[in-house]
């Protein structure tokens, strides 16, 4: 399974880079995708990251997970990208995995994908999780959708995804190797 991590100008760096690192430690294929025409994407705190590719150059086929880091204005930029919205809707229609952290679950909420699901987001964005059951947990999987609260749970969030996709042993092995408690 490929994990596509979508990078928009103003993304929260920790919420993208920490999970990318964890996924690669789990030997998962990760492709970072700039949603603009430029592979270089500047995060919310001025850190520039070189994406593997740009959205327009990918033919999304096969089995994959879509991963949306939050941050501002990164989340708003993800939300405005119609190609990404269409891809997310197609992924949800096929009941395939989607993950979003911090403010990014609002993208899923505005697309109507959280109806009847448990979800969590950065405090203050709950009104955008239309018809979701708001959880008080830091991260949660509900059906095919993973959501997490904020940058501080990025590693736990990634480890949860590894656990779901590659097993508890793999997740625990990575946590132990990085001395994660």
PyMOL CGO cylinders between C-alpha atoms (Angstrom):
from pymol import cmd
from pymol.cgo import CYLINDER

trace = [
    CYLINDER, 0.00, 0.00, 0.00, 1.20, 3.49, -0.88, 0.3, 1, 1, 1, 1, 1, 1,
    CYLINDER, 1.20, 3.49, -0.88, 0.72, 6.35, 1.55, 0.3, 1, 1, 1, 1, 1, 1,
    CYLINDER, 0.72, 6.35, 1.55, 0.28, 9.69, -0.20, 0.3, 1, 1, 1, 1, 1, 1,
    CYLINDER, 0.28, 9.69, -0.20, 1.11, 12.64, 2.07, 0.3, 1, 1, 1, 1, 1, 1,
    CYLINDER, 1.11, 12.64, 2.07, -0.29, 15.87, 0.63, 0.3, 1, 1, 1, 1, 1, 1,
    CYLINDER, -0.29, 15.87, 0.63, 1.70, 19.04, 1.19, 0.3, 1, 1, 1, 1, 1, 1,
    CYLINDER, 1.70, 19.04, 1.19, 0.15, 22.47, 0.76, 0.3, 1, 1, 1, 1, 1, 1,
    CYLINDER, 0.15, 22.47, 0.76, 1.74, 25.85, 1.44, 0.3, 1, 1, 1, 1, 1, 1,
    CYLINDER, 1.74, 25.85, 1.44, 1.45, 26.42, 5.18, 0.3, 1, 1, 1, 1, 1, 1,
    CYLINDER, 1.45, 26.42, 5.18, 1.28, 22.75, 6.24, 0.3, 1, 1, 1, 1, 1, 1,
    CYLINDER, 1.28, 22.75, 6.24, 2.22, 21.87, 9.83, 0.3, 1, 1, 1, 1, 1, 1,
    CYLINDER, 2.22, 21.87, 9.83, 5.71, 20.42, 9.48, 0.3, 1, 1, 1, 1, 1, 1,
    CYLINDER, 5.71, 20.42, 9.48, 5.61, 18.03, 12.46, 0.3, 1, 1, 1, 1, 1, 1,
    CYLINDER, 5.61, 18.03, 12.46, 2.29, 16.57, 11.30, 0.3, 1, 1, 1, 1, 1, 1,
    CYLINDER, 2.29, 16.57, 11.30, 3.79, 15.67, 7.92, 0.3, 1, 1, 1, 1, 1, 1,
    CYLINDER, 3.79, 15.67, 7.92, 7.43, 14.84, 8.60, 0.3, 1, 1, 1, 1, 1, 1,
    CYLINDER, 7.43, 14.84, 8.60, 7.05, 12.75, 11.78, 0.3, 1, 1, 1, 1, 1, 1,
    CYLINDER, 7.05, 12.75, 11.78, 4.49, 10.39, 10.16, 0.3, 1, 1, 1, 1, 1, 1,
    CYLINDER, 4.49, 10.39, 10.16, 6.55, 10.16, 6.95, 0.3, 1, 1, 1, 1, 1, 1,
    CYLINDER, 6.55, 10.16, 6.95, 9.52, 9.07, 9.06, 0.3, 1, 1, 1, 1, 1, 1,
    CYLINDER, 9.52, 9.07, 9.06, 7.48, 6.50, 11.02, 0.3, 1, 1, 1, 1, 1, 1,
    CYLINDER, 7.48, 6.50, 11.02, 5.90, 5.07, 7.86, 0.3, 1, 1, 1, 1, 1, 1,
    CYLINDER, 5.90, 5.07, 7.86, 9.29, 4.70, 6.19, 0.3, 1, 1, 1, 1, 1, 1,
    CYLINDER, 9.29, 4.70, 6.19, 10.70, 3.00, 9.29, 0.3, 1, 1, 1, 1, 1, 1,
    CYLINDER, 10.70, 3.00, 9.29, 7.84, 0.52, 8.83, 0.3, 1, 1, 1, 1, 1, 1,
    CYLINDER, 7.84, 0.52, 8.83, 9.02, -0.07, 5.24, 0.3, 1, 1, 1, 1, 1, 1,
    CYLINDER, 9.02, -0.07, 5.24, 5.85, 1.43, 3.86, 0.3, 1, 1, 1, 1, 1, 1,
    CYLINDER, 5.85, 1.43, 3.86, 5.93, 3.20, 0.53, 0.3, 1, 1, 1, 1, 1, 1,
    CYLINDER, 5.93, 3.20, 0.53, 5.38, 6.92, 1.10, 0.3, 1, 1, 1, 1, 1, 1,
    CYLINDER, 5.38, 6.92, 1.10, 5.04, 9.50, -1.65, 0.3, 1, 1, 1, 1, 1, 1,
    CYLINDER, 5.04, 9.50, -1.65, 4.94, 13.16, -0.70, 0.3, 1, 1, 1, 1, 1, 1,
    CYLINDER, 4.94, 13.16, -0.70, 2.76, 15.18, -3.03, 0.3, 1, 1, 1, 1, 1, 1,
    CYLINDER, 2.76, 15.18, -3.03, 2.79, 18.94, -3.52, 0.3, 1, 1, 1, 1, 1, 1,
    CYLINDER, 2.79, 18.94, -3.52, -0.68, 20.14, -4.43, 0.3, 1, 1, 1, 1, 1, 1,
    CYLINDER, -0.68, 20.14, -4.43, 0.83, 23.03, -6.38, 0.3, 1, 1, 1, 1, 1, 1,
    CYLINDER, 0.83, 23.03, -6.38, 2.92, 22.87, -9.54, 0.3, 1, 1, 1, 1, 1, 1,
    CYLINDER, 2.92, 22.87, -9.54, 6.12, 23.37, -7.51, 0.3, 1, 1, 1, 1, 1, 1,
    CYLINDER, 6.12, 23.37, -7.51, 7.74, 20.46, -5.66, 0.3, 1, 1, 1, 1, 1, 1,
    CYLINDER, 7.74, 20.46, -5.66, 9.10, 22.85, -3.01, 0.3, 1, 1, 1, 1, 1, 1,
    CYLINDER, 9.10, 22.85, -3.01, 6.49, 23.51, -0.35, 0.3, 1, 1, 1, 1, 1, 1,
    CYLINDER, 6.49, 23.51, -0.35, 6.92, 25.91, 2.56, 0.3, 1, 1, 1, 1, 1, 1,
    CYLINDER, 6.92, 25.91, 2.56, 5.43, 24.85, 5.88, 0.3, 1, 1, 1, 1, 1, 1,
    CYLINDER, 5.43, 24.85, 5.88, 3.65, 27.02, 8.43, 0.3, 1, 1, 1, 1, 1, 1,
    CYLINDER, 3.65, 27.02, 8.43, 6.92, 27.68, 10.26, 0.3, 1, 1, 1, 1, 1, 1,
    CYLINDER, 6.92, 27.68, 10.26, 9.03, 28.50, 7.23, 0.3, 1, 1, 1, 1, 1, 1,
    CYLINDER, 9.03, 28.50, 7.23, 10.57, 25.06, 6.73, 0.3, 1, 1, 1, 1, 1, 1,
    CYLINDER, 10.57, 25.06, 6.73, 10.80, 24.24, 3.04, 0.3, 1, 1, 1, 1, 1, 1,
    CYLINDER, 10.80, 24.24, 3.04, 10.29, 20.64, 2.00, 0.3, 1, 1, 1, 1, 1, 1,
    CYLINDER, 10.29, 20.64, 2.00, 10.93, 19.09, -1.39, 0.3, 1, 1, 1, 1, 1, 1,
    CYLINDER, 10.93, 19.09, -1.39, 7.99, 16.83, -2.28, 0.3, 1, 1, 1, 1, 1, 1,
    CYLINDER, 7.99, 16.83, -2.28, 8.55, 13.67, -4.27, 0.3, 1, 1, 1, 1, 1, 1,
    CYLINDER, 8.55, 13.67, -4.27, 6.12, 14.80, -6.94, 0.3, 1, 1, 1, 1, 1, 1,
    CYLINDER, 6.12, 14.80, -6.94, 3.27, 17.17, -7.76, 0.3, 1, 1, 1, 1, 1, 1,
    CYLINDER, 3.27, 17.17, -7.76, -0.41, 16.27, -7.74, 0.3, 1, 1, 1, 1, 1, 1,
    CYLINDER, -0.41, 16.27, -7.74, -0.85, 16.73, -11.50, 0.3, 1, 1, 1, 1, 1, 1,
    CYLINDER, -0.85, 16.73, -11.50, 1.83, 14.11, -12.25, 0.3, 1, 1, 1, 1, 1, 1,
    CYLINDER, 1.83, 14.11, -12.25, 0.25, 11.21, -10.35, 0.3, 1, 1, 1, 1, 1, 1,
    CYLINDER, 0.25, 11.21, -10.35, -2.07, 8.58, -11.73, 0.3, 1, 1, 1, 1, 1, 1,
    CYLINDER, -2.07, 8.58, -11.73, -3.82, 7.42, -8.54, 0.3, 1, 1, 1, 1, 1, 1,
    CYLINDER, -3.82, 7.42, -8.54, -4.32, 3.69, -9.08, 0.3, 1, 1, 1, 1, 1, 1,
    CYLINDER, -4.32, 3.69, -9.08, -4.11, 0.74, -6.76, 0.3, 1, 1, 1, 1, 1, 1,
    CYLINDER, -4.11, 0.74, -6.76, -4.28, 0.51, -3.01, 0.3, 1, 1, 1, 1, 1, 1,
    CYLINDER, -4.28, 0.51, -3.01, -3.35, 3.61, -1.07, 0.3, 1, 1, 1, 1, 1, 1,
    CYLINDER, -3.35, 3.61, -1.07, -3.99, 5.71, 2.01, 0.3, 1, 1, 1, 1, 1, 1,
    CYLINDER, -3.99, 5.71, 2.01, -4.46, 9.48, 1.76, 0.3, 1, 1, 1, 1, 1, 1,
    CYLINDER, -4.46, 9.48, 1.76, -2.77, 11.46, 4.54, 0.3, 1, 1, 1, 1, 1, 1,
    CYLINDER, -2.77, 11.46, 4.54, -3.61, 15.12, 5.20, 0.3, 1, 1, 1, 1, 1, 1,
    CYLINDER, -3.61, 15.12, 5.20, -1.42, 17.10, 7.60, 0.3, 1, 1, 1, 1, 1, 1,
    CYLINDER, -1.42, 17.10, 7.60, -3.03, 20.17, 9.14, 0.3, 1, 1, 1, 1, 1, 1,
    CYLINDER, -3.03, 20.17, 9.14, -1.59, 23.59, 9.78, 0.3, 1, 1, 1, 1, 1, 1,
    CYLINDER, -1.59, 23.59, 9.78, -2.62, 27.00, 8.59, 0.3, 1, 1, 1, 1, 1, 1,
    CYLINDER, -2.62, 27.00, 8.59, -3.05, 28.04, 5.92, 0.3, 1, 1, 1, 1, 1, 1,
    CYLINDER, -3.05, 28.04, 5.92, -2.15, 24.53, 4.73, 0.3, 1, 1, 1, 1, 1, 1,
    CYLINDER, -2.15, 24.53, 4.73, -5.53, 23.06, 5.63, 0.3, 1, 1, 1, 1, 1, 1,
    CYLINDER, -5.53, 23.06, 5.63, -7.36, 25.82, 3.76, 0.3, 1, 1, 1, 1, 1, 1,
    CYLINDER, -7.36, 25.82, 3.76, -5.13, 25.23, 0.73, 0.3, 1, 1, 1, 1, 1, 1,
    CYLINDER, -5.13, 25.23, 0.73, -5.87, 21.48, 0.82, 0.3, 1, 1, 1, 1, 1, 1,
    CYLINDER, -5.87, 21.48, 0.82, -9.57, 22.27, 1.03, 0.3, 1, 1, 1, 1, 1, 1,
    CYLINDER, -9.57, 22.27, 1.03, -9.44, 24.55, -2.03, 0.3, 1, 1, 1, 1, 1, 1,
    CYLINDER, -9.44, 24.55, -2.03, -7.79, 21.94, -4.27, 0.3, 1, 1, 1, 1, 1, 1,
    CYLINDER, -7.79, 21.94, -4.27, -10.65, 20.44, -6.31, 0.3, 1, 1, 1, 1, 1, 1,
    CYLINDER, -10.65, 20.44, -6.31, -8.55, 17.55, -7.64, 0.3, 1, 1, 1, 1, 1, 1,
    CYLINDER, -8.55, 17.55, -7.64, -7.68, 16.51, -4.10, 0.3, 1, 1, 1, 1, 1, 1,
    CYLINDER, -7.68, 16.51, -4.10, -11.31, 16.84, -2.99, 0.3, 1, 1, 1, 1, 1, 1,
    CYLINDER, -11.31, 16.84, -2.99, -12.39, 14.60, -5.87, 0.3, 1, 1, 1, 1, 1, 1,
    CYLINDER, -12.39, 14.60, -5.87, -9.70, 12.06, -4.95, 0.3, 1, 1, 1, 1, 1, 1,
    CYLINDER, -9.70, 12.06, -4.95, -10.77, 12.07, -1.29, 0.3, 1, 1, 1, 1, 1, 1,
    CYLINDER, -10.77, 12.07, -1.29, -14.42, 11.56, -2.26, 0.3, 1, 1, 1, 1, 1, 1,
    CYLINDER, -14.42, 11.56, -2.26, -13.46, 8.66, -4.55, 0.3, 1, 1, 1, 1, 1, 1,
    CYLINDER, -13.46, 8.66, -4.55, -11.36, 7.12, -1.77, 0.3, 1, 1, 1, 1, 1, 1,
    CYLINDER, -11.36, 7.12, -1.77, -14.26, 7.38, 0.68, 0.3, 1, 1, 1, 1, 1, 1,
    CYLINDER, -14.26, 7.38, 0.68, -16.72, 5.97, -1.85, 0.3, 1, 1, 1, 1, 1, 1,
    CYLINDER, -16.72, 5.97, -1.85, -14.50, 2.89, -2.12, 0.3, 1, 1, 1, 1, 1, 1,
    CYLINDER, -14.50, 2.89, -2.12, -14.25, 2.71, 1.69, 0.3, 1, 1, 1, 1, 1, 1,
    CYLINDER, -14.25, 2.71, 1.69, -10.46, 3.09, 1.54, 0.3, 1, 1, 1, 1, 1, 1,
    CYLINDER, -10.46, 3.09, 1.54, -8.35, 4.67, 4.25, 0.3, 1, 1, 1, 1, 1, 1,
    CYLINDER, -8.35, 4.67, 4.25, -8.01, 8.41, 4.79, 0.3, 1, 1, 1, 1, 1, 1,
    CYLINDER, -8.01, 8.41, 4.79, -6.06, 10.06, 7.61, 0.3, 1, 1, 1, 1, 1, 1,
    CYLINDER, -6.06, 10.06, 7.61, -6.17, 13.70, 8.72, 0.3, 1, 1, 1, 1, 1, 1,
    CYLINDER, -6.17, 13.70, 8.72, -4.64, 15.49, 11.68, 0.3, 1, 1, 1, 1, 1, 1,
    CYLINDER, -4.64, 15.49, 11.68, -5.15, 18.81, 13.48, 0.3, 1, 1, 1, 1, 1, 1,
    CYLINDER, -5.15, 18.81, 13.48, -7.27, 21.17, 11.35, 0.3, 1, 1, 1, 1, 1, 1,
    CYLINDER, -7.27, 21.17, 11.35, -7.25, 18.83, 8.33, 0.3, 1, 1, 1, 1, 1, 1,
    CYLINDER, -7.25, 18.83, 8.33, -10.21, 16.69, 9.51, 0.3, 1, 1, 1, 1, 1, 1,
    CYLINDER, -10.21, 16.69, 9.51, -12.27, 19.80, 8.68, 0.3, 1, 1, 1, 1, 1, 1,
    CYLINDER, -12.27, 19.80, 8.68, -11.58, 19.05, 5.00, 0.3, 1, 1, 1, 1, 1, 1,
    CYLINDER, -11.58, 19.05, 5.00, -13.23, 15.66, 5.45, 0.3, 1, 1, 1, 1, 1, 1,
    CYLINDER, -13.23, 15.66, 5.45, -16.08, 17.15, 7.46, 0.3, 1, 1, 1, 1, 1, 1,
    CYLINDER, -16.08, 17.15, 7.46, -16.86, 19.76, 4.83, 0.3, 1, 1, 1, 1, 1, 1,
    CYLINDER, -16.86, 19.76, 4.83, -16.95, 16.98, 2.22, 0.3, 1, 1, 1, 1, 1, 1,
    CYLINDER, -16.95, 16.98, 2.22, -19.58, 15.20, 4.33, 0.3, 1, 1, 1, 1, 1, 1,
    CYLINDER, -19.58, 15.20, 4.33, -17.36, 12.20, 5.05, 0.3, 1, 1, 1, 1, 1, 1,
    CYLINDER, -17.36, 12.20, 5.05, -17.58, 12.25, 8.84, 0.3, 1, 1, 1, 1, 1, 1,
    CYLINDER, -17.58, 12.25, 8.84, -21.34, 11.78, 9.12, 0.3, 1, 1, 1, 1, 1, 1,
    CYLINDER, -21.34, 11.78, 9.12, -21.95, 9.17, 11.81, 0.3, 1, 1, 1, 1, 1, 1,
    CYLINDER, -21.95, 9.17, 11.81, -18.23, 8.65, 12.45, 0.3, 1, 1, 1, 1, 1, 1,
    CYLINDER, -18.23, 8.65, 12.45, -16.21, 9.43, 15.55, 0.3, 1, 1, 1, 1, 1, 1,
    CYLINDER, -16.21, 9.43, 15.55, -13.64, 12.13, 14.85, 0.3, 1, 1, 1, 1, 1, 1,
    CYLINDER, -13.64, 12.13, 14.85, -11.28, 14.54, 16.54, 0.3, 1, 1, 1, 1, 1, 1,
    CYLINDER, -11.28, 14.54, 16.54, -9.53, 17.71, 15.42, 0.3, 1, 1, 1, 1, 1, 1,
    CYLINDER, -9.53, 17.71, 15.42, -7.66, 20.74, 16.68, 0.3, 1, 1, 1, 1, 1, 1,
    CYLINDER, -7.66, 20.74, 16.68, -9.78, 22.59, 19.27, 0.3, 1, 1, 1, 1, 1, 1,
    CYLINDER, -9.78, 22.59, 19.27, -11.94, 25.20, 17.59, 0.3, 1, 1, 1, 1, 1, 1,
    CYLINDER, -11.94, 25.20, 17.59, -12.45, 23.29, 14.34, 0.3, 1, 1, 1, 1, 1, 1,
    CYLINDER, -12.45, 23.29, 14.34, -15.16, 20.95, 15.65, 0.3, 1, 1, 1, 1, 1, 1,
    CYLINDER, -15.16, 20.95, 15.65, -17.94, 22.91, 13.93, 0.3, 1, 1, 1, 1, 1, 1,
    CYLINDER, -17.94, 22.91, 13.93, -16.40, 21.84, 10.59, 0.3, 1, 1, 1, 1, 1, 1,
    CYLINDER, -16.40, 21.84, 10.59, -16.72, 18.13, 11.39, 0.3, 1, 1, 1, 1, 1, 1,
    CYLINDER, -16.72, 18.13, 11.39, -20.28, 18.09, 10.06, 0.3, 1, 1, 1, 1, 1, 1,
    CYLINDER, -20.28, 18.09, 10.06, -22.43, 15.37, 11.64, 0.3, 1, 1, 1, 1, 1, 1,
    CYLINDER, -22.43, 15.37, 11.64, -19.46, 13.64, 13.30, 0.3, 1, 1, 1, 1, 1, 1,
    CYLINDER, -19.46, 13.64, 13.30, -19.49, 12.34, 16.83, 0.3, 1, 1, 1, 1, 1, 1,
    CYLINDER, -19.49, 12.34, 16.83, -16.74, 14.50, 18.35, 0.3, 1, 1, 1, 1, 1, 1,
    CYLINDER, -16.74, 14.50, 18.35, -14.35, 12.40, 20.41, 0.3, 1, 1, 1, 1, 1, 1,
    CYLINDER, -14.35, 12.40, 20.41, -12.34, 13.54, 23.41, 0.3, 1, 1, 1, 1, 1, 1,
    CYLINDER, -12.34, 13.54, 23.41, -9.52, 11.15, 22.46, 0.3, 1, 1, 1, 1, 1, 1,
    CYLINDER, -9.52, 11.15, 22.46, -6.26, 12.40, 20.95, 0.3, 1, 1, 1, 1, 1, 1,
    CYLINDER, -6.26, 12.40, 20.95, -6.57, 10.11, 17.95, 0.3, 1, 1, 1, 1, 1, 1,
    CYLINDER, -6.57, 10.11, 17.95, -9.22, 7.77, 16.67, 0.3, 1, 1, 1, 1, 1, 1,
    CYLINDER, -9.22, 7.77, 16.67, -10.05, 5.42, 13.83, 0.3, 1, 1, 1, 1, 1, 1,
    CYLINDER, -10.05, 5.42, 13.83, -13.69, 5.26, 12.83, 0.3, 1, 1, 1, 1, 1, 1,
    CYLINDER, -13.69, 5.26, 12.83, -14.43, 3.03, 9.89, 0.3, 1, 1, 1, 1, 1, 1,
    CYLINDER, -14.43, 3.03, 9.89, -11.97, 3.92, 7.14, 0.3, 1, 1, 1, 1, 1, 1,
    CYLINDER, -11.97, 3.92, 7.14, -11.06, 7.35, 8.58, 0.3, 1, 1, 1, 1, 1, 1,
    CYLINDER, -11.06, 7.35, 8.58, -8.29, 8.16, 11.03, 0.3, 1, 1, 1, 1, 1, 1,
    CYLINDER, -8.29, 8.16, 11.03, -8.26, 11.57, 12.72, 0.3, 1, 1, 1, 1, 1, 1,
    CYLINDER, -8.26, 11.57, 12.72, -5.93, 13.12, 15.30, 0.3, 1, 1, 1, 1, 1, 1,
    CYLINDER, -5.93, 13.12, 15.30, -5.93, 16.24, 17.45, 0.3, 1, 1, 1, 1, 1, 1,
    CYLINDER, -5.93, 16.24, 17.45, -2.65, 18.09, 16.82, 0.3, 1, 1, 1, 1, 1, 1,
    CYLINDER, -2.65, 18.09, 16.82, 1.09, 18.09, 16.19, 0.3, 1, 1, 1, 1, 1, 1,
    CYLINDER, 1.09, 18.09, 16.19, 1.84, 16.64, 19.64, 0.3, 1, 1, 1, 1, 1, 1,
    CYLINDER, 1.84, 16.64, 19.64, 0.25, 13.31, 18.72, 0.3, 1, 1, 1, 1, 1, 1,
    CYLINDER, 0.25, 13.31, 18.72, 1.85, 12.99, 15.28, 0.3, 1, 1, 1, 1, 1, 1,
    CYLINDER, 1.85, 12.99, 15.28, 4.09, 10.07, 16.22, 0.3, 1, 1, 1, 1, 1, 1,
    CYLINDER, 4.09, 10.07, 16.22, 1.32, 8.24, 18.09, 0.3, 1, 1, 1, 1, 1, 1,
    CYLINDER, 1.32, 8.24, 18.09, -0.98, 8.84, 15.13, 0.3, 1, 1, 1, 1, 1, 1,
    CYLINDER, -0.98, 8.84, 15.13, 1.55, 7.39, 12.69, 0.3, 1, 1, 1, 1, 1, 1,
    CYLINDER, 1.55, 7.39, 12.69, 2.21, 4.43, 14.97, 0.3, 1, 1, 1, 1, 1, 1,
    CYLINDER, 2.21, 4.43, 14.97, -1.55, 3.73, 15.13, 0.3, 1, 1, 1, 1, 1, 1,
    CYLINDER, -1.55, 3.73, 15.13, -1.71, 3.70, 11.33, 0.3, 1, 1, 1, 1, 1, 1,
    CYLINDER, -1.71, 3.70, 11.33, 1.31, 1.36, 11.20, 0.3, 1, 1, 1, 1, 1, 1,
    CYLINDER, 1.31, 1.36, 11.20, -0.41, -0.88, 13.77, 0.3, 1, 1, 1, 1, 1, 1,
    CYLINDER, -0.41, -0.88, 13.77, -3.58, -1.02, 11.67, 0.3, 1, 1, 1, 1, 1, 1,
    CYLINDER, -3.58, -1.02, 11.67, -1.80, -1.65, 8.37, 0.3, 1, 1, 1, 1, 1, 1,
    CYLINDER, -1.80, -1.65, 8.37, 1.29, -3.66, 9.38, 0.3, 1, 1, 1, 1, 1, 1,
    CYLINDER, 1.29, -3.66, 9.38, 0.42, -5.05, 12.81, 0.3, 1, 1, 1, 1, 1, 1,
    CYLINDER, 0.42, -5.05, 12.81, 1.01, -4.35, 16.48, 0.3, 1, 1, 1, 1, 1, 1,
    CYLINDER, 1.01, -4.35, 16.48, 4.45, -5.97, 16.44, 0.3, 1, 1, 1, 1, 1, 1,
    CYLINDER, 4.45, -5.97, 16.44, 5.73, -3.61, 13.73, 0.3, 1, 1, 1, 1, 1, 1,
    CYLINDER, 5.73, -3.61, 13.73, 4.31, -0.56, 15.50, 0.3, 1, 1, 1, 1, 1, 1,
    CYLINDER, 4.31, -0.56, 15.50, 5.75, -1.59, 18.87, 0.3, 1, 1, 1, 1, 1, 1,
    CYLINDER, 5.75, -1.59, 18.87, 9.12, -2.35, 17.31, 0.3, 1, 1, 1, 1, 1, 1,
    CYLINDER, 9.12, -2.35, 17.31, 9.35, 1.15, 15.86, 0.3, 1, 1, 1, 1, 1, 1,
    CYLINDER, 9.35, 1.15, 15.86, 8.20, 2.75, 19.13, 0.3, 1, 1, 1, 1, 1, 1,
    CYLINDER, 8.20, 2.75, 19.13, 10.87, 0.80, 21.00, 0.3, 1, 1, 1, 1, 1, 1,
    CYLINDER, 10.87, 0.80, 21.00, 13.60, 1.67, 18.47, 0.3, 1, 1, 1, 1, 1, 1,
    CYLINDER, 13.60, 1.67, 18.47, 12.93, 5.40, 18.83, 0.3, 1, 1, 1, 1, 1, 1,
    CYLINDER, 12.93, 5.40, 18.83, 12.47, 5.17, 22.64, 0.3, 1, 1, 1, 1, 1, 1,
    CYLINDER, 12.47, 5.17, 22.64, 8.86, 6.37, 22.32, 0.3, 1, 1, 1, 1, 1, 1,
    CYLINDER, 8.86, 6.37, 22.32, 6.90, 5.93, 25.49, 0.3, 1, 1, 1, 1, 1, 1,
]
cmd.load_cgo(trace, "trace")
